[in-house]
Amino acid sequence: MTDGELYFCIDGGGTRSRARVVDHAGRTLAEAAAGPCNPGTNLAWALESAANLWRQCCSTLGRSEELREDVVLALGAAGSYMEGGNNFLAAFPAFARNCVLSDGYAALIGAGSGAPCSLIIIGTGVAGHRLFANGVSIQRDAWGWLAGDRGSGSYIGQKALRHFFAALDGVVPQDGLSRAVSDAIGGVEALRRGWMRDLGALRFGSLAPVVLEQAEAGDAMAVRIRDRAVEHLVALIGVIADRDAPLYASGGLVAPLKERIASKISFPILEPLSDALTGCWLVASGRAPAERALLFGETVETSS
């Protein structure tokens, strides 16, 4: 680490990615956004998005894309402690040095500025993270909508869609939730046009606000779905958090669910101190520990 180094930090996600170039002191010099950047699921897209991000940042900085000798690449992306990170580095142009960490760890470090803490992310998916004082971290859930993400937007939306179809079949009575879901998807006509064709986490998640709105209006099924989601989230917090370290929460569903979650736990839910891009910079600059994740009973270190 030298005072002249720049840090090209990437927060890579399954649907979009963000980047920030910062100097040694953490001052932001350029920012950019692009498409998906998840080396573990689609390496080609990840490389294309990362190149796009670097191109945008270089344009802002007024420097050549080929000038990388003074730049540290700090990549926070899903699957980085698997083969994804190594495959990405092997194919991406060389920087002065590399620091690769998972997207969840980057968010965890950003949330607590590198200090021991817990973080729950509640959005389309759900993930729970904890950084212990010895530098080891854990991740819980984040298994995806088919196997996990309990309490997430995709979970809530999937439950609502199942209820809609049960009502459509006449198995249960039509109610406020089933009618609201029908309106949201465009009714039976949308089903005829193939609405189900691209069904997945994002489409399920788009129905979560419908459920929460109906729950606030008093619809019984919507209330049950919402409250069950809260139970799942409280259970996840129970395995990642305690009074020894602060608990942070981020994601689009924190605001509508925070009060109900807080009423069932015995410590406060705080807003993150910073974001995943800051987490990437803190690790890459040596201000926070490199990732040592306890995964499947073994401690796994990311590439650097």
KASULGI-V395736 format. One record per helix or strand of 2 or more residues. SS is the DSSP state (h for helix, s for strand). FROM is the first residue (numbers start at 0). LEN is the number of residues. If there is no record, write none. Layout:
# KASULGI-V395736
ss->SS from->FROM len->LEN
ss->SS from->FROM len->LEN
This chain:
# KASULGI-V395736
ss->s from->5 len->7
ss->s from->16 len->6
ss->s from->27 len->7
ss->h from->42 len->19
ss->s from->70 len->7
ss->h from->82 len->9
ss->s from->96 len->5
ss->h from->102 len->10
ss->s from->116 len->6
ss->s from->125 len->6
ss->s from->135 len->6
ss->h from->152 len->17
ss->h from->175 len->10
ss->h from->186 len->6
ss->h from->194 len->4
ss->h from->200 len->5
ss->h from->207 len->9
ss->h from->219 len->21
ss->s from->245 len->5
ss->h from->253 len->9
ss->s from->268 len->3
ss->h from->275 len->9
ss->s from->291 len->4
ss->s from->297 len->4
